[in-house]
Amino acid sequence: MQLWLFRVLLRAFPKDFRRQYGAGMVDLFRARLERAMKTRRFVGVLEFWLEILRDLSSSALLERLEQWGLKRHQRIARTPSTESGHILPTIIAGKRGAVVESIFLDVRQSIRRLSNAPGFAATTVLVVALGIGANTAIFSVVDSLLFRPLPWANPDQLVWIYQDSDDGEPSSNSYPAYRDMAAHTDVFSGVTSMINGRSARYLSNEGVSRQVTVTWVTSGYLSVLGLSPSRGRWFEPSHDVPGAEPVGVVSHQAWLRLFGGADDVVGRSVRLNGGTISLIGVGPEGYAGAIPGVENDFWLSISSAGPVGGQFYWDTLERRTDHWFLTIGRLRPGVSADQAQAAMNLLAENLADDYPDLNAGRDITVFPVRSVRQHPAGDAELFSAGAVLMGVVGLVLLIACGNLANLLLARASTRSREIAVRLALGATRRRLVQYLLTESVTLSLAGGVVGVAVAAVCGRLLVAFRPPIPLPITLDASVDVRVLLFAVTLSLFTGVLFGLAPALRASNPELVPSLKAANEVLILGRRQPRRGLRWLGLRNILVMGQVAVSIVLLVGAGLLVRSLVNAQSVQLGYAPEDFAVLEADVSEAGYEATAGRQLFTELRLRVLGLPGIQAVGLTTRLPTTASGGSSTLEVEGYQPATGTGSVEVIYAYVDTDYFTTLRIPVLFGRNFGDDDRANTERVAMVNETFALRYFGTADAVGRRYRHQGHPDSWVRIVGVVADYKVRTPDEAPTPMFFRPLNQGMGASRVAAIARTAGDPKNAVAMMRRELRAIDAEVPVYEAGTMGDHVARALAVPRVAATLLGVFGGLALLLASLGLYAVVTFVVSRRSTEMGIRVALGASGSNVFVMVVREMMAVVGVGVTAGLALSLMATPMLESILFGIEPNDLLTMTSVAGLLVVVALGASAAPARRAAHVDPMSAMRAD
């Protein structure tokens, strides 16, 4: 491996030079490498490679310059010799070569010195590795989600196209609107559309059912993006027509995972959601989908919408009211995004004229693909979250760097005589700073190497940790070239920035006191009489900064934890500890709507007969669920202040026992009855917030609404129920309407909620057993207690609190290590003073209190500064806090108390050693 690397490095020389001297240089390299490995092993090999790089950087550059006629120099020897001590020809280098050689000489000397101080080197490398590893791991995730370019051809020609939602913000498109956009061939060379990231059930030939992610796309998808399948072929325009052969393309990752990379995958028939499709290709290698973070398993043709998605997806292809599709267009050569926007403005006006009830007030907006990562509506939050994460780990690195600077200051103080001798012998300060800075950069780069390994491990943990959220999110924390460049850059920056101040301080000592090694303390690189801890010394300023940053991180973590506790204890409108839940989708087992409702009705009756079951209700949307359906309504007598005159409201289909099972009271009107069927009047129930917001009164019985685009779809409200938490426990009151399950023609995914007399966990297995007895092929999406379900609704804030808690704990650990190191160093440098104090009658307790008091004074300043910074920083968390203010006094005082206790602990051990110093030994040692 090393020989191969050397051959690669030799390509830095001109070809003629390699032809004449390459073979001899390779032979000499092999001989000297063997000698280095036999003598000093790792250290010897490392020094050997440093010499190789030094010679290459100077000699190869000069050879290239001479080849290009830019520089001439004298060669003393052209024949490699084992006696010369160099692998490359001896060259009289210019000034640049001398500088490079001096740098490599400094690196080699630094490695030798550090190898003689393994404890110091290991401690420093570990501290830096923790900071750089945390930053690199988070950067790898943030980069994959926000910055890493997708492998699309000529991305400057690609644009996202969005219709506005009801509130006037860019959203998704209807399929008929996509066809209208694709007709603008004067500005687009191609347009494609997709329903992205839907869950489905894949049934293997072995009968194993797995949840997968599918995306319905049009035939122009790959051609618009400039990609090609790695095997087989892609969809044809004929597959965009309902009723055509249902076909699919498996992604390259899923081909390896689900099919083991089988060569005969093309042509196979696979079952998805009870439908059968033919696989005609394998997707591009290394490409998972158009939305970063959402890894797709199958791309399905539009013709498969019915067999796989059911009647709803067939119908949505014709409805302008259903906005499910994301659309990408490729601009024609010479057409700008502004010209495309002008064309879409004209299209929006035409649609508003043709379909005033649906499209009046809806703009169509064009975005270059480089300006959108997930969606225009969510990118701001995504980038904010990424910035917060990088800021948090950046603060952790700042604390680690403070430790690095303090350790370098301590090391420099022990080398004051060496530095003074170098200066006395004529070394310039610039040369000395370069020498000291090289050591800090060497340590930082070593910490970066270990940090990359730490980041790789943390990255795998992040990928393995899948938060229980109902979204097919896949994190990519792999260490690629971009991540390595980030780690190297961060390591260099860390070494230079936080090694420069110690180097400048240490390179400017007072020569006579340093050479005499007088009984004085080195503070900020100067020998001065002992005066304890100096308030404005660099070492103390670094400690104050570490404490302040730790306070900020811990206060943020404390606020999130308390907010999470508040959200868990909030009144939901029902008692989750009393219920067991089982959710399944009958369409994936091939059931039509009517047969599916019959299956769930039978399941309800079976569960109701189980021991300990008090009541059972059915619903298409569980309470406190972040994802689910919503519908665009026109409410009679209500006119929104903005938008298109309609509102988007969350809904659910429920049976007659749903509200009684959850003990949700009906405030006005009546509950659903058995007479509310598909062939009767359309009726609904609404919650109290719906009634108050859209009708101005809680008693909305008899009022009406209709679905947008369906003027004859009036629905009469027959009852108003009390509010409960619709999406998350910490949400504001949210409007919602309910329809009878018997009138839900397309409802296939239904949950059974059972109220139990005892532990609901005991009922879950019985409910599963009853479903298998009816039909074992019906896939179960969720089975557990309602308490577990509510806990999953808090997954995002729990992850945020966990991450900030982990980084806050890491910051506290690093800060305590820094405090311990500083106190230990100060005590060791003041051992003579401590001995004199004890000899003159000071008690051990007096010495102990003196040391701790001096350090706690520094900590107190850091705590005060940290609390002030927290007051400025925590308002950024206000939008995600629940039931707690960003400047909560209890949280801040608790964190400050915790850090003071940790600081006392870190100071106590070295202070105790100072209190027990032997006066005679201390004075003799000095």
C-alpha angles and dihedrals in degrees: 000000000000092000090051090050091051091052089053091050091052088067086079086078123076116269095248091053091050091048092053102039107013099094094050092047091052092051091048091047091054093050096047092044091056090049092050092050092051097047110043102354111202098013092043093050091047092052089045092055091047088057090049092052092045093053092044095050094052105031098041091050093052092046090052092047091052090048089055092046093244099116140016125202138168122260114211097186133012100178117085112233132189088217095056093071091227131093094205124058114280107258133186095230127203127238094284092053091050091054092049091047092050091052092052090046089054091049092051092048091047091053091050093050093046091049087059090053102046095159094055093043094048093047093049094045091049093050092049092043092057092053097043093041092055092047094046094048093051092042091054090057095042091046093052092049101039114017115018107105119237116239095255122142115247095350091187087074094054125092136179115230120206135181116214121258123229091276093054098256125126108270136151132305139246117241093244088052089052089055089052090052093048090054090068094090090156091075103020126057087194141355128198133183136196146183098224134209106001122164120238139165119249116201112201125211087257090060095252113144118212133177112241137173120245134186124200109216139173123248094259094062102105096033092053091049092044096241135127133208115258090222134016121353143298132245122292127220089259089066090064089072121089110243095034122119110296107236137168144191120220117220117246092246093050091046088060095040102042102027102028091238091293114185092219096057091110107085096024121131115226133186119235120175091342093307126107124229133176118236110226100172153357119249126244115293113257094014119112104169148303096281115066111234095023107097113201124211102186135019109208129198121243087247089066093058093097101041093046105025101033133228093316092066091047090053095046090063089070102035121092088194093067110082104188105125130095113206133206125186132191114219120231115249109279094018116117129210089249091057090049089050090053090052091049091049088057091047091051090053092049092049090049089054094045097041107023095165092055108028108027106126095010113127125196114225129198120210126183107241091239090064096054127060107165107351134322090245094054105029094087091057091044093052091044091053090048092049092049092049093049090045092052095050088042088060089051089053089048090058091047090050090051088056090048092052092047092049091050090049090051092048092048091053090058090052097050093116092050091050092047091051091051091051092046090052091055106270111152120234091240090055091047093049089051090051094050093041090053089060093052092047090048090053092046093050090049088051088049092054091051088041091058089054089049089049091051091053093044089047092056089049091051092049092047091049104082111182112224096252124135095242128099093236118162120188120214110205097159119144105240133161093281092053092047091051089050091051093047093047092047091049093051092046091049094049095047099040098045096033095051098072095049089046093051091047095046094046093061107059128147102259103210098050090043094051091045090048090219121194095269137119122249108231120176089348095304128107108236135158114279112273102154121246111352111224098219096036116130091240093056093044089055091051091049090051093050091051093047094050091047090053091054094050095044093047090053091049091047092051092050092048093050090046089053091050090051092050091050092052097045120117107258097189091253136049107255094189091071100058141081120200135204120178124186140163116226095187089071088061092051100262122150119222098265095045090046093055089050091053092052091046089054090047090052092052092047093049091046089060094054119107115266095018113126102176140352129206133182128218140163091220124040118222116265095023120149095205129052146100129312131183134210110239138186106213116209110250095004123112117184116227091233137013131043101319093269136093132216113230133181115241144182137192111230137177128238094270099048099096095039091050092053091040091236107157124231104231099188135011123358144309123250116280138201089261092066097094138147094271095049134077114303108251136174143185122219134197122248094259091056091052095047096044100046103026102027092232136076092227101073096152110142095020120122145217134179136205115260113262093019107090093180096049098095114162121199120218112231101173146018120214132194118269124262131177105284104184112003135003092243098049126119116248106297127202116238138168131205131211128195112267088228089063093049098098095176099038108127105145107069134166126212114214116198123193109214135200093216137019107341090212089072091058096053096072091046091052091051090050093052092050091050089050090057097042124342093198096065104107118231115221099182134011123168144076125317087240089062090047092053090047089057089054086062094050096111097051089042091054090047092050091046094050094046090044092052093048091043090052091048089050090050091050093050092045092050090049089051092050091048092049093049095048091046091051094047092048092049091050092048098046092116091051090049090050092051091049091052092045090053092054107273112146124232091248090055091053091045092051092046093055095044093045093053093050095044089054088060091045090050091058090049092049091050092049091046093053090050090051090047091056088057097042106040096068085076087069095052095100093058098040121099125200095351136085120237091237095049107167096208093055094048095047091046092052092046090051091049093052092047090053091049090048090051090051092048091050097042100073098052090039089054090052089051090051091055098045116138108236097213094046092048094051093044091050091054 
